[in-house]
């Protein structure tokens, strides 16, 4: 029987834990329904500083008393303060490192990757997390090979998964390794999971950093926001700021995480996404209304940012508005 431990960190997201329990309990029911023993022995593991959970029938153990696990699952955090969450779960770090050194596999879900990365186990390994947490993750853990567009990653007994529903894809990956494809497919059908999702970039939304307190950078950000539709170059906008180009570019990158040209492109692509979602404008019109004048370049930049062509993006997210005739 595979020993599967769910690590109940401080500030864990209840929905993340509930999804884990639902999926792996369902697998056990399938095995039992087929006349076999349950495949997973599920345990809940908690740091000494936490109160034991009382919302599951499964055995509960403090970390230092838990039996040897085959695989440990780290749920998403239910807080946006990742550094605070890591500090509050400090006792988990050395324990996770010790478990992996003894041969236990570890899987992090969504922002749980922050705790896993803090152990050092993700250094020089690929990893993913929630698409909206990717910038903060990259800044906090530059030694990790962040693959922010990926749904899941796996290397040397370490799994990571993207945000929200991508957690189900990570569980399917674990199931395929331990239970085989037939059971994985059975579970995917039960939970209505599309198994062909290849990346999560198109779920992202450009959320520029605005609270950096650098007035020169803020001035350039304002100019980009108000004039991105003009088919000019970033050089024109830079020339209007009273600072050397090199100094401004350095400060801009430090404050926002992007170079000025990258920031302009992200702003334009985000505007294009909105037009594709909400209007009937042609791809050419969307291109022109977001500051581009070359269709090939527009398509390349859009696909690089979202992982999809403009046409595919519209097909996925556009919804025609049906107006009630009585309201016309």
N, C-alpha and C positions, 0 to 999 in steps of 0.2 A: 504493500500500500504506500502511495506517495504521501509524504508528510508535507502538508501545505500550511504555512503560517502566515497570517495576516497581521502586519505590524500596526497596532493602533497607536500611532503617534499622537502627541499632543497637538491639537488643532486639526486633526484629520477631518476630511470631508465625509460626512455620513453617507452621501449618495455614492461615493466611490467605494466605500466598504460594502454597502448594500448590493451594488452591482457584482462585486466579487463573490459575495455569499450566494447571490441568486444563480450565477453561472455555474459555480463549482458544486453547489448543492443539486442543481439540475442534472449535471453530469452523473453524480452519485445515484440519483434516482433512476436515471437511464440504465446504469449498470445493474442496480438492484431489480429493476423491472425485467431485465434480461436474465435474471436468476443468478447474478454474480455478486460478489462482495463490492461494497462501495470502493471506488478507485482512490479517492482522496481522503485522508484523515485531516480534517480542517481544525486548526487551532487558532486562537486569538492571543496575540502576544502584546504586552504593554510595558512601558518603562515604569520603574519603581515609583516615579514621581506622579504617576497618574492613578486615578481610582480604577479598579477593575470594571470593565464594561458589563452591562447587564441586559444587553439586547440580543443575545444569541444563545442558542442551546449548546454551542460548541465549547469544548474545554478552554479555559483561560489560564494563561501562565504569565508571571512576571518574566522579563527577559532572561535573567540569570538562572531561572528554574525551568525554562522551556526545554522540551525534548529536542533532539536533533531534527532539524527540518531539511527536507529535500529542496524546497524552494520557499522563499519569503517574498511576500507582496507588500510593497510600500504604497499606500493610497495617496491620493491628491490631498493637498492642504486646503482647508477651508478659510484661509486668511491670505491677504495680499502681501503681508509682511514676511517675505521669505527668510530674511536674515534673522528676524525674531523667532520664526518657527524653527530654524536650525539651532539657535541658541537654546530654545526651550526643550529641544530633543537631543541635547548634547550627549546624553548617556547612551543613545542609540548608535552613535558613530563607531566607537571602538567595537561594540558588540556586532554590528553588521560586518565590519572588517574581519573580525574573528570568525564569524560564521562562513564568510566566503572563503577564507583561507582553509577552512575545514571541508570545503567541497560543496557548500550550499549555494544554489543559484539564487539570484536576487532580481526582482522585477519592480521597477518604479512606474507609477501611473501618473500621468499629467505632471503637476508641479511637485509630486513626490520625488522627481528627479533632482531637485535642489538638495534634499537630504542625502540622496545616494551620492551625488557629486561631492558633497562635503566630506565624505569618507575617503576620497581619493581614488575610489574604485573605477571611476569613469575617466580618469586621466588618460589621454591619448587613445580613448575609445570613442566610437560614435555614440551619440545620444540625441534624444528628442524630448520635447516637453510641450506644454500648451503653446500654441502658436503666438498668443499674446504675451507670454512670459519669456519668449525666446531672447529678446534683447537683454533683459535683466539677467537671464541665465548666462548668456555669452559674456557679459561684463563681469559677473561674479566668478565664473569658472572658465577663463580663457584657455586653459590647458585641455579642456574637453573638446572633442571634435563634434561640435553641434551640427546636427542635421535637422534644422527646424521644420523643413517641409515633409520629413518622413513621418509615416504613421507609427512605425515601430523600428527599433534597432535591436541587434543581438550580437554579442561578441564575448567569448570566454566566460560563459555562464552569467552574463549580465544583460538583462532586458530593460528597455525603456519604451514608453508609449506616449503618444501625443495626448491632447486634451479631450475632455468630455467623452463623446461616443467613440473616439479612437481607442479608449480603454478596452472596449469590447474586442477590437482587433488584436490588441496585445494578448488578451486572454485566449483568443482563438489560436494565436501563435504558440502559446504555452500548451494548449490542449493538443495541437497537432504533434508537438514533440513527444508528449507523454502518452496520449491516447490514440494517435493516428488520425488520418484524414476523415474516415467515415464518421467518427464521433464528432469531430470538428464541424463537419458539414451539418450533422444532425442538430447541433447546438446553434449554429448560425441560422438555420431555418427556423428554429424555435423562437429565437430572439429577433428574427427579421433583420439580420445583419447582412448588408451587401459586402461580399468578400472581395470585390474587385476594386475597392478604394486603394489608390496607390500613393496619395500624398494629401497633405492638409493645408498647403499654402493658400488655396483659394478661400479658406475660411478666415484668413487673417484680415484685420482692419488696420490701416496705418494710423497709429496713435502717437503723434509727435510729442517729444518731451518739451514742456513749456515752463517748467518750474526751476530752471537752471540759474536764473538771476544774472545772466550775461546780457547786458543791454544791446551790445552790437549784434550778437547772435539773434536776439529777439527781433531786432530791426530787420535783419535779413529774412527771418522766418515770416514776418508780416508781409514783406514785399513779395515773397514767393506765394504766399496764400492769396494775396490780392491780385497778383499778375501772372499766375501760372498759365493762364489761357493764351497769353501773348506768345507768339512763335519766335521768341528771341532766345538768346543764350544766357547762361548763368553769369557769364562775364559782365553783361550789361547790368545785372542786379548787384554784383559784387562791386562794380565801379562806383556805385552810389553810396556805399558805406565808407565812412572816414577811417579806414584802416588798411594796412597792406594786405594784398590778396593772400599771401602765405600765412600771415598771422590770423586773419579772419577764418581761413579754411581750417587751420589747426584748432582754433577755439570752437568753431562750429561742429567739428567732428567730436571733440571732447564733450561738448554739451548735449548733442543730439544723438550721437552714435552713427551719424551719416555724414558723408561729404556733401557740400552744397548741391552738386549735380545729382547725387543719389537722392537727396531730399526732394529736389524739384521733380525728379522722375516718379518718386513714390506719391507725391502730391497729385501729379497728373494722372497716374494710374488709378489712384483712389477715386478721383473725380470721374474717370472713365467707367469704373465699376458702377458708380451710382447711376450714370446715364444708361448703361446697359441694363441695369436692374429696373429702372423706373420710367424709361421713355421708349418711344418707337424709332428713335433716331437710327439711321444707318450706321454701319461701322465707320464709314468715311466721315459722316457728320460728327460722330463721337470723337474721332481722331482730331478733326479740325477744332472742335470745341474744347479740347483739353490741351491745346498748344502744340500739337505735332503737325507736320506737313509732309511726312513721308509714311505711307501706309506700311511698308515693310518694317521700318524702324519701330513704328508704333506696335505692330503685332509682336515683334521680337521682345521689346521691353515689357509688354503686357504679359506675355507668356513667361518670361524670366521671373517676374514678380509674383504671378498667381499660379503658375504651373499649368495654365490653360490658355487657349486662344480666345480672343474676344468673342467669337461666335459661340464657342463651347460654353463660355461663361454665361452668356445671355441665355442659352438653352437651359442651363442649370438653374439660374436664379431669377429670370424674368417671369413675372406673373401678370397676365393681362387683367386689367381692371374691368369688371363687369358692372355697369351702372344700371341700377334698377330703373326701368322706363318710367315708373311712377314718380321718380325724383327728377326727371329731366324737364 
